């Protein structure tokens, strides 16, 4: 295949990737966005296969990797999607490190011999970003899956130690570009791997959605850095798209959570004062009721707003909640859904769940679109959500989430909360919403509770 045709094919793939990002910006066009992305990736992969000299090995690797990916994708539960995304990011980071090491070992095979200073700098940047992404994503996976717990893990002087490691890592990177030696290169990689662990460990559960987005950005920049080394325009464009979009999303989410973007990307710098408050739970009386009580209140309401959270995903109650909504609508109730930007454990988690249950898009509203309407709402149903409806974000200056924009569920006339127990949410904080006089707790599995509500509405 001629060089011009390869460049043209990569350009077409790049345009399709841009259209994919555009499509994924809305649930209505997300299906087309996915299709554009898949077609673009297929073109990029097929074009790469036409210019490779090791076709058999690459095809075998694609078959093995694709088979593993297909099995994992079919078996994974929607609740485990955040940790799956983190795991995938780790592989992108590892790939960047391995490609850089391979290119440095045999630059002739990559068409970059002799290595110039610019090549070495590109290898250095792509490698350390990839290494940080690899280990950082593994820690994020552990936190999201519950294997490492959601609490920040810190030690005295941690941030200064991280700064020291970063400076030493850069120093060895500079030494590598000057000496073209394996020793500083490998030391730099080890330091970057350690830094990835230390940057993510002190970040608490409440900030993990931002971390997932941030690691997505890191993986993109790692790919772009290696693309420069390999003179591969497709890698540069795709990596830059992923890196920039991930960074923008991280910034938007930080604003939605009243978090400092730089604090999060630097490993929760300045967050030590917040750690001590998390996990504090007071024993206070609550008002509880049954599914029948909830059905009566919603069935006789003029308007109902449903606030879904991670508990909805765990119980796989999205189909049941849609059936309940349809029954209420048939009875003349105005039903809508309120989605917080960081509901669940990754961006768009709740939107995907509701789309899977075929909830009409016009019923699903973002926090900023619907927050002004809670004061005029008869009943709000909080199902599986916790931190994103905690009034302490507005009333308690000592709370770790103080200043975080929340869904104003506390302003509704009546509040129903479906939870398994009074356990704290992912941020480890008690929720003042549960103790309001107008709040009724309905304890139980979200799906079973909703199914009981459906039975009561049908009678």
VMD Tcl script that draws the C-alpha trace (Angstrom):
set ca {
  {0.00 0.00 0.00}
  {1.39 3.44 -0.97}
  {2.32 5.96 1.69}
  {-0.29 8.38 0.37}
  {-3.06 5.80 0.67}
  {-1.99 4.95 4.22}
  {-2.06 8.63 5.17}
  {-5.50 9.01 3.61}
  {-6.86 5.95 5.44}
  {-5.52 7.25 8.76}
  {-7.10 10.64 8.04}
  {-10.50 9.00 7.41}
  {-10.14 7.03 10.65}
  {-9.25 10.22 12.54}
  {-12.34 12.00 11.19}
  {-14.48 9.05 12.29}
  {-12.97 9.23 15.78}
  {-13.91 12.91 15.98}
  {-17.45 12.06 14.86}
  {-17.52 9.31 17.50}
  {-16.72 11.79 20.27}
  {-19.35 14.14 18.91}
  {-21.93 11.36 18.86}
  {-21.11 10.22 22.38}
  {-21.89 13.69 23.73}
  {-25.62 12.85 23.75}
  {-27.55 9.66 24.60}
  {-29.65 10.17 21.48}
  {-26.64 10.04 19.14}
  {-24.46 7.70 21.27}
  {-25.28 4.62 19.18}
  {-24.10 6.35 15.99}
  {-21.05 7.64 17.86}
  {-20.12 4.10 18.85}
  {-20.57 2.95 15.26}
  {-18.30 5.72 13.93}
  {-15.67 4.79 16.51}
  {-15.76 1.09 15.62}
  {-15.53 1.78 11.88}
  {-12.66 4.21 12.44}
  {-10.76 1.69 14.57}
  {-11.34 -1.07 12.01}
  {-9.90 1.16 9.26}
  {-6.90 2.07 11.42}
  {-6.16 -1.55 12.35}
  {-6.58 -2.88 8.80}
  {-4.37 -0.12 7.43}
  {-1.68 -0.93 9.97}
  {-1.86 -4.62 9.04}
  {-1.19 -3.82 5.38}
  {2.15 -2.17 6.19}
  {3.46 -4.58 8.81}
  {6.10 -7.19 8.18}
  {5.01 -9.45 11.02}
  {1.44 -10.07 10.01}
  {1.13 -13.58 11.49}
  {2.26 -12.57 14.98}
  {0.06 -9.48 15.03}
  {-3.02 -11.37 13.86}
  {-2.42 -14.05 16.51}
  {-2.10 -11.34 19.16}
  {-5.33 -9.73 17.96}
  {-7.16 -13.06 18.09}
  {-5.94 -13.81 21.62}
  {-6.55 -10.32 22.94}
  {-9.88 -9.97 21.14}
  {-11.09 -13.31 22.50}
  {-10.19 -12.34 26.06}
  {-11.88 -8.97 25.60}
  {-15.04 -10.54 24.18}
  {-15.33 -13.00 27.08}
  {-14.78 -10.28 29.68}
  {-17.26 -7.91 28.00}
  {-19.97 -10.57 27.93}
  {-19.48 -11.57 31.55}
  {-19.01 -8.15 33.12}
  {-21.89 -6.72 35.11}
  {-22.92 -3.10 34.61}
  {-22.00 -2.42 38.24}
  {-18.43 -3.50 37.50}
  {-18.06 -1.26 34.45}
  {-16.04 1.44 36.30}
  {-13.36 -0.98 37.44}
  {-13.31 -2.58 33.96}
  {-12.61 0.84 32.44}
  {-9.79 1.37 34.96}
  {-8.36 -2.04 34.07}
  {-8.45 -1.19 30.35}
  {-6.62 2.07 31.03}
  {-3.87 0.13 32.79}
  {-3.34 -1.97 29.66}
  {-3.02 1.14 27.50}
  {-0.37 2.48 29.86}
  {1.49 -0.84 29.90}
  {1.38 -0.98 26.10}
  {2.96 2.48 25.90}
  {5.79 1.39 28.21}
  {6.45 -1.86 26.30}
  {6.39 -0.14 22.90}
  {8.84 2.49 24.15}
  {11.19 -0.16 25.51}
  {10.96 -2.10 22.26}
  {11.63 1.02 20.18}
  {14.67 1.89 22.27}
  {15.96 -1.70 22.07}
  {15.59 -1.93 18.28}
  {15.03 1.52 16.72}
  {15.82 0.14 13.24}
  {12.67 -2.00 13.30}
  {10.62 1.11 14.04}
  {12.29 3.23 11.37}
  {13.67 5.76 13.86}
  {17.39 4.88 13.70}
  {19.55 6.66 14.52}
  {17.80 8.00 17.60}
  {17.84 11.77 17.89}
  {17.36 13.86 21.02}
  {13.73 14.52 20.02}
  {13.09 10.76 19.78}
  {14.58 10.17 23.22}
  {12.51 12.95 24.78}
  {9.35 11.50 23.19}
  {10.24 8.04 24.49}
  {10.84 9.48 27.96}
  {7.51 11.36 28.07}
  {5.44 8.51 26.62}
  {7.06 5.99 28.94}
  {6.64 7.80 32.25}
  {3.05 8.80 31.48}
  {2.30 5.20 30.47}
  {3.94 3.80 33.61}
  {2.00 6.17 35.90}
  {-1.20 5.27 34.05}
  {-0.50 1.54 34.42}
  {-0.01 1.37 38.18}
  {-2.42 4.23 38.90}
  {-5.17 2.41 37.02}
  {-4.47 -0.81 38.95}
  {-4.93 1.08 42.24}
  {-8.11 2.71 40.87}
  {-9.37 -0.76 39.92}
  {-8.69 -1.97 43.46}
  {-10.54 0.97 45.02}
  {-13.52 0.79 42.66}
  {-13.89 -2.95 43.13}
  {-13.64 -2.63 46.91}
  {-10.47 -4.69 47.18}
  {-8.48 -1.74 48.54}
  {-11.33 0.13 50.21}
  {-12.52 3.61 49.30}
  {-10.77 5.55 52.08}
  {-7.69 7.68 51.28}
  {-4.46 5.95 52.25}
  {-1.93 8.53 53.35}
  {1.26 8.90 55.37}
  {3.09 11.87 56.81}
  {5.00 13.88 54.22}
  {3.45 11.93 51.37}
  {3.12 14.85 48.98}
  {6.70 16.01 49.52}
  {7.85 12.44 48.93}
  {5.81 12.33 45.70}
  {7.42 15.60 44.62}
  {10.85 14.20 45.39}
  {10.11 11.05 43.35}
  {8.85 13.16 40.46}
  {11.99 15.31 40.43}
  {14.27 12.26 40.60}
  {12.27 10.57 37.82}
  {12.70 13.61 35.57}
  {16.40 13.75 36.43}
  {16.88 10.14 35.32}
  {14.82 10.89 32.21}
  {17.17 13.73 31.33}
  {20.14 11.45 32.02}
  {18.58 8.91 29.65}
  {18.22 11.44 26.84}
  {21.86 12.50 27.31}
  {23.53 9.10 27.73}
  {21.11 6.85 25.73}
  {21.70 4.24 28.43}
  {19.36 1.51 29.67}
  {20.15 2.05 33.35}
  {18.60 5.54 33.79}
  {15.76 4.52 31.46}
  {14.82 1.52 33.62}
  {15.23 3.48 36.87}
  {12.94 6.17 35.45}
  {10.33 3.51 34.63}
  {10.48 2.02 38.16}
  {10.07 5.47 39.72}
  {7.13 6.26 37.44}
  {5.46 2.96 38.38}
  {5.85 3.81 42.07}
  {4.57 7.34 41.50}
  {1.41 5.98 39.87}
  {0.63 4.03 43.05}
  {1.40 6.93 45.38}
  {-0.67 9.44 43.39}
  {-3.88 7.39 43.45}
  {-3.68 5.83 46.92}
  {-4.48 9.08 48.82}
  {-7.55 9.81 46.67}
  {-10.80 8.91 48.42}
  {-13.86 7.15 47.07}
  {-15.79 10.37 46.48}
  {-13.20 11.46 43.90}
  {-12.83 8.11 42.10}
  {-15.11 9.09 39.16}
  {-12.71 11.97 38.47}
  {-9.75 9.60 38.75}
  {-11.23 7.27 36.13}
  {-11.63 10.19 33.75}
  {-8.16 11.50 34.57}
  {-6.53 8.11 33.92}
  {-8.40 7.98 30.63}
  {-6.73 11.27 29.76}
  {-3.31 9.96 30.84}
  {-3.69 6.89 28.64}
  {-4.45 9.13 25.67}
  {-1.39 11.30 26.20}
  {0.77 8.19 26.60}
  {-0.47 6.90 23.24}
  {0.12 10.29 21.62}
  {3.66 10.43 22.98}
  {4.50 7.04 21.53}
  {2.82 8.10 18.27}
  {5.38 10.88 17.89}
  {8.20 8.40 18.45}
  {6.84 6.00 15.83}
  {5.88 8.77 13.39}
  {2.35 7.36 13.44}
  {-0.17 10.14 12.82}
  {-3.07 7.88 13.76}
  {-1.70 7.29 17.25}
  {-0.99 10.99 17.68}
  {-4.50 12.04 16.64}
  {-6.36 9.31 18.54}
  {-4.23 9.78 21.65}
  {-4.68 13.56 21.57}
  {-8.46 13.18 21.23}
  {-8.63 10.81 24.20}
  {-6.19 12.88 26.25}
  {-7.87 16.23 25.67}
  {-11.44 14.96 26.04}
  {-10.51 13.12 29.24}
  {-8.85 16.23 30.66}
  {-11.87 18.40 29.82}
  {-14.25 15.86 31.37}
  {-12.08 15.66 34.50}
  {-12.18 19.44 34.83}
  {-15.97 19.53 34.38}
  {-16.40 16.80 36.99}
  {-14.12 18.59 39.45}
  {-16.30 21.67 39.10}
  {-19.39 19.50 39.68}
  {-17.81 18.17 42.89}
  {-16.23 21.47 44.01}
  {-12.83 19.83 43.84}
  {-9.57 21.41 42.77}
  {-8.50 19.86 39.46}
  {-4.82 20.14 40.38}
  {-5.42 18.70 43.85}
  {-6.95 15.58 42.33}
  {-4.32 15.03 39.63}
  {-1.58 15.55 42.21}
  {-2.98 12.84 44.44}
  {-5.41 14.70 46.66}
  {-2.86 17.37 47.65}
  {-4.22 19.44 50.51}
  {-6.91 16.94 51.46}
  {-5.49 15.72 54.76}
  {-7.97 17.73 56.82}
  {-10.88 16.02 55.17}
  {-9.95 12.46 55.95}
  {-10.77 12.52 59.64}
  {-14.43 13.43 59.11}
  {-15.28 10.53 56.82}
  {-16.96 7.49 58.26}
  {-18.53 9.41 61.19}
  {-22.07 8.06 61.64}
  {-24.47 9.33 64.29}
  {-27.26 7.25 65.79}
  {-30.39 9.30 65.10}
  {-34.03 8.27 64.75}
  {-35.42 7.84 61.23}
  {-38.94 7.39 59.89}
  {-39.36 4.19 57.90}
  {-42.18 2.81 55.82}
  {-43.12 0.02 53.44}
  {-43.25 -0.32 49.68}
  {-47.04 0.02 49.93}
  {-46.62 3.37 51.67}
  {-44.26 4.53 48.94}
  {-46.68 3.39 46.23}
  {-49.55 5.30 47.89}
  {-47.53 8.51 48.14}
  {-46.29 8.39 44.54}
  {-49.59 7.18 43.09}
  {-51.37 10.20 44.57}
  {-48.68 12.72 43.65}
  {-48.81 15.17 40.79}
  {-45.07 15.01 40.16}
  {-42.31 12.54 41.01}
  {-38.57 12.91 40.47}
  {-36.42 9.77 40.66}
  {-32.77 10.15 41.71}
  {-30.87 6.95 40.80}
  {-27.49 5.97 42.24}
  {-25.02 3.11 42.46}
  {-27.42 1.03 44.58}
  {-29.77 0.93 41.60}
  {-26.97 -0.54 39.50}
  {-26.03 -3.11 42.15}
  {-29.62 -4.34 42.38}
  {-30.08 -4.21 38.57}
  {-33.36 -2.40 39.18}
  {-33.31 -0.17 36.10}
  {-35.92 -2.22 34.21}
  {-38.19 -2.37 37.24}
  {-37.90 1.37 37.85}
  {-38.87 2.03 34.22}
  {-41.93 -0.22 34.59}
  {-42.88 1.63 37.78}
  {-42.46 4.98 36.02}
  {-44.73 3.91 33.18}
  {-47.46 2.92 35.65}
  {-47.21 6.29 37.37}
  {-47.36 8.10 34.04}
  {-50.47 6.12 33.09}
  {-52.02 7.41 36.33}
  {-51.30 11.00 35.31}
  {-48.12 11.51 37.36}
  {-45.35 13.65 35.85}
  {-42.23 11.46 36.22}
  {-38.67 12.55 35.54}
  {-35.16 11.38 36.45}
  {-32.45 13.61 37.94}
  {-28.85 12.65 37.15}
  {-25.87 14.02 39.06}
  {-22.68 14.42 36.96}
  {-20.86 11.89 39.15}
  {-23.73 9.57 40.08}
  {-22.45 6.00 40.23}
  {-18.72 5.38 39.99}
  {-17.91 6.72 36.56}
  {-19.17 9.49 34.28}
  {-22.47 8.62 32.60}
  {-22.99 5.46 34.66}
  {-26.65 6.21 35.44}
  {-27.38 7.42 31.91}
  {-26.17 4.10 30.50}
  {-28.24 2.12 33.00}
  {-31.43 4.01 32.17}
  {-30.76 3.80 28.44}
  {-30.33 0.03 28.83}
  {-33.84 -0.09 30.33}
  {-35.15 2.05 27.43}
  {-36.14 4.97 29.64}
  {-37.15 7.81 27.23}
  {-34.37 10.37 26.91}
  {-36.72 13.30 27.48}
  {-37.44 11.99 31.00}
  {-33.76 12.00 31.96}
  {-32.46 15.42 33.02}
  {-29.09 16.56 34.27}
  {-28.73 18.18 37.69}
  {-28.53 21.75 36.38}
  {-31.65 21.26 34.26}
  {-33.90 20.02 37.05}
  {-32.58 21.36 40.36}
  {-34.86 24.42 40.31}
  {-37.95 22.19 40.12}
  {-37.56 20.20 43.35}
  {-39.28 22.83 45.48}
  {-42.44 22.33 43.39}
  {-42.19 18.52 43.34}
  {-44.56 16.39 45.41}
  {-42.35 13.31 45.85}
  {-38.69 12.60 45.18}
  {-37.59 8.96 45.13}
  {-33.91 8.53 45.97}
  {-32.98 4.99 45.00}
  {-29.45 3.84 45.67}
  {-28.00 7.37 45.73}
  {-26.30 8.83 48.78}
  {-23.51 11.40 48.59}
  {-24.99 13.28 45.61}
  {-28.11 14.21 47.64}
  {-26.39 14.95 50.97}
  {-27.47 18.41 52.23}
  {-24.24 18.64 54.25}
  {-22.63 19.79 51.02}
  {-24.55 23.05 51.49}
  {-24.97 23.32 55.26}
  {-21.87 21.87 56.97}
  {-18.60 23.78 56.37}
  {-16.70 20.97 58.12}
  {-17.96 18.25 55.77}
  {-15.48 16.83 53.22}
  {-18.09 17.41 50.49}
  {-18.94 20.99 51.53}
  {-19.40 23.14 48.45}
  {-20.02 20.18 46.14}
  {-23.07 20.82 43.93}
  {-25.78 18.30 44.83}
  {-29.22 17.33 43.62}
  {-31.65 19.36 45.72}
  {-33.79 16.39 46.77}
  {-34.15 17.91 50.26}
  {-36.38 20.67 48.82}
  {-39.16 18.31 47.69}
  {-42.39 18.13 49.70}
  {-41.93 14.41 50.45}
  {-38.73 12.37 50.23}
  {-38.60 8.59 49.78}
  {-35.23 6.88 50.15}
  {-34.67 3.25 49.17}
  {-31.60 1.73 50.85}
  {-30.52 -1.64 52.18}
  {-29.46 -0.10 55.50}
  {-28.30 3.12 57.10}
  {-24.71 2.43 56.01}
  {-22.69 5.38 54.75}
  {-22.14 6.02 51.04}
  {-18.98 5.64 48.99}
  {-17.51 8.85 50.42}
  {-17.89 7.36 53.93}
  {-20.24 10.12 55.15}
  {-23.52 10.08 57.01}
  {-26.40 11.75 55.15}
  {-28.56 14.40 56.81}
  {-31.28 13.85 54.20}
  {-32.28 10.55 55.85}
  {-33.18 12.25 59.13}
  {-35.48 15.00 57.86}
  {-39.06 14.96 59.14}
  {-40.41 14.72 55.58}
  {-38.18 11.75 54.69}
  {-39.40 8.15 54.75}
  {-36.85 5.35 54.49}
  {-37.83 2.15 52.67}
  {-35.27 -0.50 53.56}
  {-34.50 -3.40 51.25}
  {-32.99 -4.42 47.94}
  {-33.81 -1.75 45.36}
  {-35.19 -4.16 42.78}
  {-37.40 -6.03 45.27}
  {-38.72 -2.79 46.75}
  {-39.59 -1.39 43.32}
  {-41.27 -4.68 42.31}
  {-43.42 -4.45 45.46}
  {-44.27 -0.86 44.61}
  {-45.34 -2.01 41.13}
  {-47.67 -4.63 42.63}
  {-49.25 -2.02 44.89}
  {-49.76 0.38 41.98}
  {-51.43 -2.33 39.92}
  {-54.04 -3.10 42.59}
}
mol new
graphics top color blue
foreach p $ca { graphics top sphere $p radius 0.5 }
foreach p [lrange $ca 0 end-1] q [lrange $ca 1 end] { graphics top cylinder $p $q radius 0.2 }
display resetview
